Amino acid sequence: MSKKPQAGKRLYILDTSVLVHDPTALFRFQEHDVVLPLAVLEELDAAKKGVSDVARNARQISRFLDELLRDADPAAIERGLPLGRADEDQPLGRLCFHLQSGSGDQAILASAQQLNRERPEEVVLVTKDVNLRIRALVLGLRAEDYYSDQVLEDADLLHTGSGTVDAASWAKAQEVRQDQRLLYRLPLPAGDWYINQCLFVEDGDFEGIIRQLDDGVALVEPLVDYRRPDASVWGIQARNREQNFALNLLLDPSIDFVTLLGAAGTGKTLLALAAGLVQTLDRRRFNEIIMTRETVPLGEDIGYLPGTEEEKMTPWMGALMDNLEVLTQSDGNPGGGWGRAATQDVLHSRIKVRSLNFMRGRTFLNKYIILDEAQNLTAKQMKALITRAGPGTKIVCLGNIAQIDTPYLTETSSGLTYVVERFKHWPHGGHITLTRGERSRLADFATDAL
């Protein structure tokens, strides 16, 4: 590292937390140089064993480093290894190593302090560990979070899946018949609009979904009103506009991927489960419902759970059991307690609980997959699950980005935020943010006041 950098370049020191979160972080600093302290290499070596995502990412980093170091002589390593191919328009960043003795965060801070004394205007410590950032700032070092994994600058900018049309625009709508369907050709107000985005008319009773878009003019199809008693789904009626939007997306055979965001009590799991039961048992569109979620405890971990995969997952699936109880009671079963018990047995035979840990390598055919608590997954984990989908499979992701329990994930870097943004342009995806709680007045007050 004896060679002085070009003017304007920075020297980013990467902490282990950044690399195990995103193995490609080495290549995301453009023309700037990247430094790995010796302590980081030791921590990566200690984390590489196992089947967790942290272990997999640690092994991937080792493979990247092995490729970069292959055939490199000591002089090249001393100068810094190029991170990519040379470009005339884009200066090339380099990968350097700092062999500060010691281990853990203290050694990483010592490396940062030494480099900062040599190049005080250029050195930045990048870490997703909040406490390490605080310690660095106290020592007078520049420290930043890792931002390259963030999809949005602000969670308030996240796509909601719905929009409004004013009365003046609606007055210009023209009826169109297409494939025996009634559609409306509607000039849309300025803004961002997407296929399968739901909309409603201000001060009106029309609700529709965009089926085609062309230069600000949309073909809009009227939605089914599932708030009517005669249009209930497995005995469940929508209680507000957003729930009605959600049921339309969940029951639409042209939509393969649905994301539902919302606080606790907005009905995400109940709606997804009711729609899955109707399409699995009544319409025979799917042959099985699979429910899964990330197993992140709310409090202290209770330790090892005995039994099969499904038995181990049962304590994490309280939402499933609670909503199944609601659905069997709302079904109007004339058999009383015996009839409800028989219905529950049938439902349990068609609903499988699976762990995310065993999803790799599988392909799901004609399945209705519900991923609960999806806000606790990284973008890479979301990709690993979604790419398991085979022909005829529909995936529904549920979550609340205000309740993230996983370290190093935020509202703007959660895998759920990632897929909402990435799928909003896809004509076979749909999204709705549920805003109204329908649990109880106690739960509503607690959501607002606590």
C-alpha positions, -999 to 999 in steps of 0.1 A, spaced: 0 0 0 29 23 -5 16 38 -37 -3 71 -32 -39 71 -45 -52 93 -73 -67 126 -63 -103 123 -52 -101 86 -43 -111 73 -9 -99 44 11 -128 23 24 -121 -2 52 -147 -29 52 -158 -46 84 -167 -83 84 -204 -75 89 -205 -58 55 -190 -88 37 -211 -115 53 -242 -94 45 -232 -88 9 -203 -108 -6 -202 -85 -36 -194 -55 -15 -158 -57 -26 -168 -46 -61 -193 -18 -52 -170 11 -44 -163 21 -81 -130 39 -84 -122 39 -47 -98 16 -30 -109 -11 -5 -89 -23 25 -94 -56 44 -77 -57 78 -62 -90 88 -88 -93 116 -115 -94 90 -99 -123 72 -96 -142 105 -133 -135 113 -143 -147 78 -123 -179 83 -140 -185 116 -175 -179 101 -171 -201 70 -183 -234 85 -220 -243 86 -251 -240 64 -263 -206 74 -263 -177 50 -235 -161 70 -213 -192 64 -222 -193 27 -214 -156 23 -181 -161 41 -172 -189 17 -182 -168 -13 -159 -140 -1 -131 -165 2 -137 -176 -34 -136 -140 -46 -104 -133 -27 -89 -165 -41 -97 -154 -77 -82 -120 -71 -50 -133 -55 -44 -161 -80 -12 -156 -99 -6 -123 -81 30 -117 -69 39 -100 -36 47 -68 -54 12 -67 -70 -4 -74 -36 16 -46 -20 4 -22 -47 -32 -34 -45 -51 -58 -67 -74 -43 -94 -111 -47 -86 -124 -53 -122 -112 -43 -156 -96 -11 -165 -118 15 -181 -107 48 -196 -137 67 -184 -138 50 -149 -106 48 -128 -100 14 -113 -103 7 -76 -78 -16 -58 -80 -42 -31 -54 -38 -3 -47 -57 29 -36 -42 62 -17 -66 85 -24 -51 119 -19 -76 147 -47 -85 170 -83 -97 165 -118 -85 166 -132 -50 164 -102 -36 183 -78 -47 156 -101 -33 129 -102 1 147 -64 0 151 -60 -5 114 -84 23 107 -65 46 131 -31 38 115 -44 44 80 -61 76 91 -29 90 104 -13 84 70 -42 96 49 -67 115 71 -88 130 43 -94 97 26 -101 69 51 -137 57 58 -146 27 79 -177 10 65 -197 -13 88 -232 -24 95 -223 -28 132 -238 3 149 -216 -1 180 -185 -3 159 -195 29 140 -200 46 174 -166 36 187 -150 47 154 -167 81 156 -156 86 192 -120 79 181 -123 106 155 -126 83 125 -150 87 96 -175 58 97 -205 50 75 -232 24 71 -231 2 40 -256 18 16 -252 -2 -16 -278 -28 -5 -305 -2 1 -332 -1 -25 -346 32 -15 -333 63 3 -365 65 24 -391 38 32 -418 64 28 -410 63 -10 -419 26 -12 -446 17 -38 -480 13 -21 -497 -6 -50 -527 17 -52 -535 52 -64 -563 77 -68 -579 92 -99 -597 125 -97 -633 129 -110 -621 150 -139 -599 122 -152 -626 96 -146 -651 117 -166 -629 111 -197 -630 73 -193 -643 53 -223 -658 18 -222 -639 -8 -242 -647 -45 -248 -617 -68 -250 -619 -106 -249 -655 -103 -236 -643 -82 -207 -655 -47 -199 -625 -23 -196 -622 15 -194 -597 35 -214 -586 61 -188 -561 90 -191 -541 88 -159 -528 118 -138 -491 126 -138 -471 102 -117 -458 66 -116 -483 40 -127 -477 2 -132 -494 -28 -145 -516 -45 -119 -517 -13 -98 -551 -8 -82 -568 25 -83 -600 42 -71 -619 73 -80 -619 101 -54 -654 107 -41 -666 78 -62 -673 41 -59 -653 28 -88 -623 5 -80 -602 -10 -108 -569 -25 -117 -546 -14 -145 -542 -41 -172 -523 -21 -199 -504 11 -200 -495 32 -230 -483 69 -228 -503 78 -198 -534 61 -210 -545 29 -192 -569 1 -198 -586 -4 -164 -606 -35 -154 -633 -32 -127 -625 -51 -95 -647 -76 -78 -661 -62 -46 -653 -88 -19 -670 -66 7 -704 -80 -4 -716 -110 16 -724 -129 -16 -687 -125 -28 -670 -137 4 -638 -158 2 -640 -189 24 -664 -170 45 -642 -139 47 -652 -105 35 -630 -75 28 -635 -49 55 -618 -20 37 -606 -9 3 -571 -21 7 -582 -56 18 -605 -57 -13 -575 -48 -35 -555 -76 -18 -581 -103 -24 -584 -93 -61 -546 -97 -65 -545 -130 -45 -573 -145 -66 -561 -133 -100 -547 -162 -120 -526 -139 -142 -506 -127 -111 -479 -151 -99 -463 -130 -72 -480 -109 -46 -466 -88 -17 -487 -75 11 -473 -50 36 -490 -38 67 -489 -35 104 -501 -63 127 -539 -68 125 -544 -55 90 -554 -90 78 -524 -100 57 -522 -137 68 -560 -142 70 -565 -129 34 -536 -148 20 -548 -181 36 -584 -177 27 -575 -170 -10 -552 -200 -9 -579 -223 4 -604 -213 -22 -579 -218 -50 -566 -251 -36 -598 -268 -24 -626 -253 -45 -610 -242 -78 -583 -269 -78 -558 -244 -92 -531 -255 -67 -525 -289 -52 -510 -277 -19 -505 -247 3 -470 -242 18 -464 -218 46 -429 -208 57 -412 -179 76 -378 -169 89 -374 -182 125 -363 -151 143 -375 -151 180 -392 -120 195 -375 -125 229 -349 -149 242 -344 -181 221 -360 -211 238 -334 -234 223 -336 -268 205 -370 -280 194 -376 -317 190 -395 -335 163 -398 -334 125 -394 -304 103 -431 -295 105 -432 -301 143 -402 -278 148 -419 -251 127 -452 -254 145 -443 -230 174 -434 -203 148 -467 -207 130 -491 -193 156 -505 -170 130 -514 -199 108 -533 -217 137 -551 -186 147 -563 -178 112 -573 -214 105 -595 -212 136 -611 -181 123 -616 -196 88 -632 -228 101 -656 -209 123 -665 -185 95 -672 -214 71 -706 -220 85 -701 -257 90 -734 -273 99 -717 -302 117 -709 -281 148 -678 -290 167 -674 -324 149 -678 -307 115 -652 -280 124 -628 -307 136 -632 -326 103 -627 -294 83 -595 -286 102 -582 -321 95 -589 -316 58 -572 -282 59 -541 -295 77 -537 -322 51 -535 -296 24 -514 -271 43 -477 -279 48 -454 -260 71 -418 -258 58 -386 -243 70 -366 -219 49 -335 -237 58 -345 -266 35 -356 -247 4 -324 -248 -16 -325 -272 -45 -363 -277 -44 -387 -268 -72 -424 -262 -63 -450 -272 -89 -486 -260 -87 -481 -247 -51 -495 -217 -33 -466 -205 -11 -471 -181 17 -439 -165 31 -447 -148 64 -425 -123 82 -407 -116 49 -393 -84 62 -366 -104 81 -351 -118 49 -323 -104 29 -325 -97 -8 -304 -128 -14 -327 -150 7 -357 -137 -11 -341 -145 -45 -332 -180 -33 -369 -187 -23 -386 -171 -53 -364 -189 -78 -377 -222 -64 -411 -215 -80 -420 -239 -109 -449 -238 -133 -483 -231 -118 -469 -218 -85 -479 -186 -68 -459 -169 -41 -474 -145 -15 -450 -125 7 -463 -109 39 -446 -86 62 -442 -53 81 -410 -35 74 -415 -15 107 -409 -47 126 -376 -60 115 -359 -84 139 -328 -93 119 -295 -76 127 -281 -54 100 -314 -51 81 -333 -19 79 -366 -7 62 -347 3 31 -324 -28 28 -350 -55 38 -355 -83 12 -392 -75 13 -386 -38 3 -362 -52 -24 -388 -74 -41 -416 -48 -39 -394 -24 -58 -380 -49 -83 -414 -65 -91 -435 -34 -95 -427 -32 -132 -435 -69 -139 -469 -75 -155 -474 -107 -134 -467 -92 -100 -489 -72 -76 -485 -53 -44 -507 -37 -18 -499 -19 14 -526 -25 40 -531 5 63 -562 -1 84 -560 -25 114 -590 -48 117 -581 -67 149 -597 -48 178 -599 -13 192 -573 -23 218 -548 -34 191 -555 -3 170 -548 20 200 -517 1 209 -504 4 173 -509 42 174 -499 50 210 -471 26 219 
